[in-house]
Amino acid sequence: MKSSTGNRLVGSLAWMSLASIGAKVAALVTQVAVGFYLTSTEVGIAALASAIFAIVSPMGEQGVQKLLIVNRGLDHDISPAVRRIAFAIQLATAVVFVVIAGFLIEYDRRDEAIVLLLHLPVLFSLASVGMARARLQITGAFRKIANAMAYGALSKAVFMIALLLAGASFYAFPISLLLSKLLEFALLRHGAAGAASSDVRKPETLDSGTYRRIRKATLWIALGTFSAAMVNNADYLALGMIANVTIMGQYFFGYQSVTAVSTIVAAGFGTVMLPAFTIDDHDQRLALLGASLNSVLLIASPLFIAAALLMPWLFSMVWGTKWVEASWVAALMLLALTTRMFGPLLRSFLEAQQRWRMQAFLSLGDGAMMFGVSVVAALLFAESGHATLWFALMVALYRWTYGFILIVLTVTRLKAVASAQIPAFVVFGISTLGGAGMTAWIIGSSATTIVPAIAFVAGYALLVLVQPTMRQWYLNLFTKLQR
């Protein structure tokens, strides 16, 4: 049984990884086009509107998806009730959108207001996408989910580039998002048709107790989703409201170079790990969490650090000196990305146990602290030289630190999980310090060379060779990949 579950999990991760690769390629192409066709001011306008949209949309596709998955054991289909609740929340959100747009116009932010209002159709598409994706997750049809995600990301890139070529400027952001979501929904709905027909549960009228429980869970999920949005967008919001949009554009462009990839990877983790963590055996769940953290430390981490050292060189090769400060932002965020990946794993760990309140409070605390750090950083550095760099440094330090805090707050039997990962944490710490030192030299000297990345890869390989536990871990991984 364990072997079968493990094989299904590996297969699911493989399909989601393929989808992530497709999304990365699409995001890369889009980023190149945006860098050529838009100025930092235009990017800043789109960034502020996008941040407000993400924060004010509390019950999007992820929230609906999670609610359906964790209640899959019920005797009847709760999707009609979830659809009604989500629609009511979205109507209230639409009113908030209009009010915020009015304030933006009042404060001479007309462009941001228009871009925000163009997100309204996207808002009402999110719940449908989440419900269709949940049906496929429940039946284990990860290949169909991966295909829909990949085609959605690819179509967004195509629509975005076409709109930029047509001169749509910052309006291309919400329009391309809407069109890609509609396509993704169509693909998910088509893939879920077979799953829906095999579901013998009927959408019966729920008793009052079940309905109250679902409604209560919805509120906690909405609060958690809002908090997660604050974590991911509070820096954009603070910088966009306090600093000028040009600084915001440089920061957003650099950060998006990272988050365009990390968001897809995080979604892939959540899509696969949430069903995997729903097993009844808590010891097995803890072991699965430990193995997942170990993989992030030893597979994702060296890739992220090497990529950080390449950012200034890559930006210079593609865009010249147009996005210099954005390249520094990308490098700093990549250094902090490993511990940020702890977040989706730990959220799935909590959500699989339906610990919605714990998840919501953790996310709310993270969002509040992220917003506080961002406001302080914006107030301190908005008028200084290299404001974008100093702001990014404070945000990166916070994100790196909070990943470890989250492990301590989330895992009750921390020793059982952490003890087996000590060698991985040691290697991760040494490699991160080395990467940070090299990044500081690159920024301080304004260097654009691939030498630091090559030196890091060589040093990391040497570190693994002299550490027996890590050497054996990589050898075992290589053996598995050859099978």
Secondary structure, DSSP 8 states (H G I E B T S, - for coil): -HHHHHHHHHHHHHHHHHHHHHHHHHHHHHHHHHHHH--HHHHHHHHHHHHHHHHH--S-HHHHHHHHHHTTTSSS--HHHHHHHHHHHHHHHHHHHHHHHHHHHHTT-HHHHHHHHTTHHHHHHHHHHHHHHHHHHHTT-HHHHHHHHHHHHHHHHHHHHHHHHTT-GGGHHHHHHHHHHHHHHHHHHHHHHHHHHT---------HHHHHHHHHHHHHHHHHHHHHHHHHHHHHHHHHHHS-HHHHHHHHHHHHHHHHHHHHHHHHHHHHHHHHTT-S-HHHHHHHHHHHHHHIIIIIHHHHHHHHHHHHHHHHHHHTTTTHHHHHHHHHHHHHHHHHTHHHHHHHHHHTTT-HHHHHHHHHHHHHHHHHHHHHHHHHHTTSTTHHHHHHHHHHHHHHHHHHHHHHHH-TTHHHHHGGGHHHHHHHHHHHHHHHHHHHHHHHHT---SHHHHHHHHHHHHHHHH-HHHHHHHHHHHHHHH-
